[in-house]
Amino acid sequence: MNQHTVTLVQDSWKQVATIAPQAAALFYQNLFAADPSLKPMFRGDMTEQGRKLMQMIGAAVGKLNDLDNLVPVLQGLAVRHDGYGVKESHYQTVGAALLKTLGQGLGDRFTSETRDAWATVYGVMSNVMITASRTTVAA
C-alpha cells in the first residue's frame, strides 16, 4: 500500500464523513440487499450501529500511515466479530457493500483510481482480520 493510495482513501473519506449517517444507512441497505442472511447478526439500534461503523472506519483510515498501531486494532476487531458469528466469506460481501456505498456517496468523485485505492486498503485490512480469525480459531 503506497502513500498515493493512502492519500486517495483519506481524502475521499473526509468527503464521506460529512454524510456519515446517510453513508451508514446506505452501507447497511447495500449489505442486507447483497446477503439478507446477515441482517439477524445486527441487533439493537441500527443508527447507533451505523455511528460506530463510521467511527471505526474513520479511525482505521486515519491510522493508514501507522500500521504498527492499526494492525492490533484490526486483529482485536476480528476476534470480536468472530463472537458475532462473522465468517470469512462475509468479508467479501462487506467489501462489496462498502465500495458500492462509497460510489453512491461520492458520485463522480469516486473515480476508478479512488475505487482501486479503497479496494486495496480494504483488502489489506480484511486480510489482517481474516488471518487473526484463523489464528483465533486454530488456537
Sequence and secondary structure as in RCSB ss.txt:
>XXXX:A:sequence
MNQHTVTLVQDSWKQVATIAPQAAALFYQNLFAADPSLKPMFRGDMTEQGRKLMQMIGAAVGKLNDLDNLVPVLQ
GLAVRHDGYGVKESHYQTVGAALLKTLGQGLGDRFTSETRDAWATVYGVMSNVMITASRTTVAA
>XXXX:A:secstr
  HHHHHHHHHHHHHHHTTHHHHHHHHHHHHHHH GGGGGG  S HHHHHHHHHHHHHHHHHTTT HHHHHHHHH
HHHHHHHHTT  HHHHHHHHHHHHHHHHHHHGGGS HHHHHHHHHHHHHHHHHHHHHHHHHHH 
